[in-house]
């Protein structure tokens, strides 16, 4: 299981030798076995990386995030082929029965709202969302996701807060969500799934509709991190903290893992749901933010 999530915030040259990733700058050189790397974010625009290195990282299913001049993730590199039975999985996904698709989306919305409620509790806020859970219909036909989100964010960040505002809270949320989206997309591809074929999201111009569906249950992990640090300046240290959410404790299947591994287990259960044509999803449960301790 890969566990390193590397943040390149200062100018560095990134290369590979003997299946070891080397991060070299003027001060030091760090070396990591590629098989132990889950993801790497390159925020510094003066950093360089070889094409051979990008190829090796893609082959090892390491998600590589690239940032723009505002230091926000703008792209990520994912492997093109990554599963031995990809065409079979593609067909299974395409042939997904509508009732199962609608039920899977219903369950995703349900568990997202449950994690939002846990987030409110951990932030000493009123748990206002329980009533919405019982109102969720197949395919979330009553749009409880949007209704609960409006209540949730106002309770978390104040009555005047909206997700459309240009402020540090939304900048931090968007940064954290981008990190999560990349982690979800990586596992979607590595399990042989079509990333553009979603359950609910169906934007023709979005190559990651499925990632935007499956990310929903994980968003409250970022929300909790941002709430606990919303009075801090949105700088390099803050971004490193958001990136490190991938290493946070997460409960899934009755056990505790890192969030990055929980993403893998969740998408593994999603793939199994498609192949068995029944809901066997394993959902993550939000815990108090704490760095996972590997045994």
C-alpha positions in Angstrom: 0.0 0.0 0.0 1.4 3.4 -1.1 1.5 6.0 1.7 3.7 8.9 0.8 1.9 12.1 -0.4 4.7 14.4 -1.4 4.4 18.2 -1.6 7.0 20.1 -3.7 6.7 23.7 -2.5 10.2 24.9 -3.3 12.3 24.7 -6.5 13.5 21.2 -7.1 14.6 18.8 -9.8 12.5 15.6 -9.8 14.0 12.4 -11.4 14.0 8.7 -11.1 16.9 6.3 -10.7 16.7 2.6 -9.9 13.0 2.9 -9.2 13.7 5.6 -6.6 12.2 9.1 -6.9 14.8 11.8 -6.2 13.8 15.3 -5.1 16.8 17.5 -5.3 17.1 21.2 -4.4 20.0 23.5 -3.3 19.7 22.4 0.3 19.1 18.6 0.2 18.2 15.5 -1.7 15.4 13.3 -0.7 14.8 9.7 -2.0 11.6 7.7 -2.0 10.8 4.2 -3.4 8.2 4.8 -6.1 6.1 1.9 -4.9 5.5 3.7 -1.6 4.3 6.9 -3.3 0.6 7.6 -3.5 0.6 11.1 -4.9 2.9 14.1 -5.5 1.9 17.7 -5.9 4.3 20.1 -7.7 3.4 23.6 -6.6 6.6 25.4 -7.5 6.6 26.5 -11.1 10.4 26.6 -11.3 10.6 22.9 -10.5 11.6 20.5 -13.3 10.7 16.8 -13.9 11.9 14.5 -16.6 9.6 12.8 -19.1 11.0 9.4 -18.0 10.0 10.3 -14.4 6.4 11.1 -15.4 6.2 7.9 -17.4 7.5 5.8 -14.4 5.1 7.6 -12.0 2.1 6.9 -14.3 3.1 3.2 -14.6 3.2 3.0 -10.9 -0.3 4.6 -10.6 1.0 7.7 -8.8 -1.2 10.7 -9.3 0.9 13.8 -10.1 -0.8 17.2 -9.5 0.4 20.3 -11.3 -0.3 23.8 -10.1 -0.9 27.1 -11.9 0.6 30.5 -11.2 -1.8 31.0 -8.3 -0.4 27.8 -6.8 -3.8 26.0 -7.2 -4.0 22.5 -8.7 -4.9 22.8 -12.4 -4.1 19.3 -13.8 -3.2 15.8 -12.8 -1.4 12.9 -14.5 -3.1 9.5 -14.5 -2.2 6.2 -16.1 -3.8 5.5 -19.5 -4.1 1.7 -19.2 -4.1 0.2 -15.8 -6.3 -2.9 -15.6 -6.0 -6.4 -17.2 -9.7 -6.7 -17.9 -10.5 -3.1 -18.8 -12.8 -3.7 -21.8 -14.9 -6.1 -19.7 -15.2 -3.5 -16.9 -16.1 -0.8 -19.4 -19.0 -2.9 -20.7 -20.2 -3.7 -17.2 -20.2 0.0 -16.4 -22.0 0.9 -19.6 -24.6 -1.8 -19.0 -25.3 -0.7 -15.4 -29.1 -1.1 -14.8 -30.9 2.2 -14.1 -32.5 1.0 -10.8 -29.0 0.1 -9.4 -27.5 3.4 -10.7 -30.2 5.4 -9.0 -29.9 3.4 -5.7 -26.1 3.8 -5.7 -26.4 7.6 -6.1 -29.1 7.6 -3.3 -26.7 5.9 -0.9 -23.8 8.2 -1.8 -26.0 11.3 -1.1 -27.1 9.7 2.2 -23.6 9.0 3.4 -22.4 12.4 2.3 -25.0 14.0 4.4 -24.2 11.7 7.4 -20.6 12.8 7.2 -21.7 16.4 6.9 -23.7 15.9 10.1 -20.6 14.4 11.8 -18.6 17.4 10.7 -21.0 19.8 12.3 -20.9 17.8 15.5 -17.1 17.8 15.6 -17.2 21.6 15.0 -19.6 22.0 18.0 -22.4 23.1 15.6 -26.0 22.1 15.5 -26.6 18.8 13.7 -29.4 20.0 11.4 -29.2 17.5 8.6 -30.8 14.3 10.1 -34.3 15.1 8.8 -33.0 15.3 5.2 -31.6 11.8 5.2 -35.1 10.2 5.5 -36.3 12.4 2.6 -33.8 11.1 0.1 -35.4 9.2 -2.8 -34.1 7.0 -5.5 -31.6 9.0 -7.6 -32.0 11.8 -5.0 -35.1 12.9 -7.0 -36.0 15.4 -4.2 -32.5 17.0 -4.5 -31.7 16.6 -0.8 -28.0 16.9 -1.5 -28.4 20.6 -2.6 -30.9 21.4 0.1 -28.8 20.0 2.9 -25.6 21.6 1.5 -27.2 25.1 1.7 -28.0 24.5 5.4 -24.7 22.8 6.1 -22.4 25.5 4.8 -24.3 28.3 6.5 -24.2 26.5 9.8 -20.5 25.7 9.4 -19.2 29.1 8.1 -22.0 31.6 9.0 -25.3 32.7 7.5 -23.7 35.0 5.0 -21.4 32.4 3.5 -22.0 30.9 0.0 -19.8 28.7 -2.1 -19.9 31.3 -4.9 -17.9 33.9 -2.8 -14.3 34.7 -3.6 -12.7 34.4 -0.2 -10.0 32.4 1.6 -12.5 29.8 2.9 -13.6 28.9 -0.6 -10.1 29.0 -1.9 -9.1 26.4 0.7 -12.2 24.3 0.1 -11.5 24.2 -3.7 -7.8 23.4 -3.1 -8.7 20.5 -0.8 -11.4 19.2 -3.1 -9.0 19.3 -6.1 -6.6 17.0 -4.1 -9.4 14.6 -3.3 -10.7 14.6 -6.9 -7.3 13.6 -8.1 -7.1 10.8 -5.6 -10.5 9.5 -6.5 -9.8 9.8 -10.3 -6.5 7.8 -9.8 -8.4 4.9 -8.2 -11.2 5.0 -10.7 -8.6 4.6 -13.5 -6.6 2.0 -11.7 -9.7 -0.1 -11.3 -10.4 0.0 -15.0 -13.5 2.2 -14.9 -14.5 4.9 -17.4 -13.9 8.2 -15.5 -16.2 10.2 -17.8 -19.3 7.9 -17.3 -20.9 9.1 -14.1 -23.9 8.0 -12.0 -25.4 11.5 -11.7 -22.9 13.9 -13.2 -23.2 13.8 -17.0 -21.5 16.9 -18.4 -20.4 16.2 -21.9 -17.2 18.3 -21.5 -16.2 16.7 -18.1 -13.8 13.8 -18.4 -14.2 13.0 -14.7 -18.0 12.8 -14.1 -17.6 9.6 -12.1 -14.9 11.2 -9.9 -17.3 14.1 -9.2 -19.9 11.5 -8.1 -17.7 9.4 -5.9 -15.9 12.3 -4.3 -19.0 13.4 -2.5 -18.7 11.2 0.6 -15.2 12.5 1.2 -15.7 16.2 0.9 -16.5 16.7 4.7 -12.9 15.7 5.5 -11.8 18.8 3.7 -14.6 20.8 5.2 -13.5 19.9 8.7 -9.9 20.8 8.0 -10.9 24.2 6.6 -13.2 24.9 9.5 -10.5 24.1 12.1 -8.0 26.4 10.3 -10.2 29.1 8.6 -8.6 31.9 10.5 -5.2 31.1 9.1 -3.7 32.7 6.0 -4.1 30.6 2.9 -0.4 30.0 2.3 2.0 27.2 1.6 1.7 25.7 5.1 -2.1 25.7 4.9 -1.9 24.0 1.5 0.4 21.3 2.9 -2.1 20.7 5.7 -4.9 20.3 3.1 -2.8 17.9 1.1 -2.0 15.9 4.3 -5.8 15.2 4.7 -5.1 12.2 2.5 -3.1 10.8 5.5 -6.0 11.4 8.0 -7.7 8.6 9.9 -10.8 7.3 8.2 -13.2 4.5 9.3 -14.4 2.2 6.6 -15.7 -1.4 6.7 -15.4 -1.3 10.5 -11.6 -0.6 10.5 -9.4 2.5 10.6 -7.2 3.4 7.6 -5.7 6.4 6.0 -8.1 8.5 3.9 -6.1 7.7 0.7 -6.5 4.0 1.3 -10.2 4.4 2.2 -10.7 6.0 -1.2 -9.2 2.9 -2.8 -11.4 0.6 -0.7 -14.5 2.6 -1.5 -13.9 2.6 -5.2 -13.0 -1.1 -5.0 -16.5 -1.7 -3.5 -18.0 0.5 -6.2 -16.4 -1.7 -8.9 -17.6 -4.8 -7.1 -21.2 -3.4 -7.0 -21.1 -3.0 -10.8 -19.8 -6.5 -11.4 -22.2 -8.2 -9.0 -25.1 -5.9 -10.0 -26.0 -5.1 -6.4 -25.1 -2.5 -3.8 -22.0 -3.7 -1.8 -20.6 -0.2 -1.2 -18.3 0.4 1.7 -18.7 3.9 2.9 -16.1 6.1 4.7 -17.0 7.6 8.1 -15.6 11.0 9.1 -13.4 11.0 12.2 -11.7 13.7 14.2 -8.8 14.8 12.1 -5.6 12.9 13.1 -2.7 11.6 11.0 -3.1 7.9 10.5 -0.4 5.8 12.2 0.8 3.0 9.9 1.7 -0.3 11.6 
